[in-house]
Amino acid sequence: MSRLTLVDPKTATGQVKEIFEGPLKGKYINIFRAMANSPAGLQFYVNMQAAIAGSPLTPKEREVIALALAELNLCEYCVAAHTMVGKAAGLTVEQTVAARKGTSDDPKLAALARFATRIHEKKGFVTDAEVAEFKAAGYAESVLVDVVAVIALNIYTNLFNHVNNTPVDFPAPPPLK
């Protein structure tokens, strides 16, 4: 059960109403309805998401990172949400499961998942060899910055869902084997 009131987009006012009628139009999922208790918190999410959308990371690559982080942070809400969004971005069901394990059948996505996992597990203190491996997979230095930004956004949503106990409103993801 949500610890915060789930704001009804139909009765929202002010900045929250503008966000629900603008960038989140039609996206009335529980995480956003709970974040709507704080116009600043909801706007933070929207701004970060918009900034990340301008990254050279593809939607598929961003979802690989999101799935790896959701699993590492034990965020049931985000695992379910990003499994669905990941499939819409072009990941197979098997690739969503692999991303949750920090890998992929695609070598470039595997390098990305591994690197994002290492950043998170090592709290950013990755080695020169790990950075070199990431670059050797074909990623530019600018993308390294974007990976950290995607991680930051996903940590925000993962932690928010833990604090709020956000009810999952997505289909259950496949179990890890």
Secondary structure as UniProt FT lines:
FT   TURN            9..11
FT   HELIX           14..21
FT   TURN            22..26
FT   HELIX           30..35
FT   TURN            36..37
FT   HELIX           39..53
FT   HELIX           59..72
FT   TURN            73..74
FT   HELIX           76..88
FT   TURN            89..90
FT   HELIX           93..100
FT   TURN            101..102
FT   HELIX           107..121
FT   TURN            122..124
FT   HELIX           128..136
FT   TURN            137..138
FT   HELIX           141..164
//
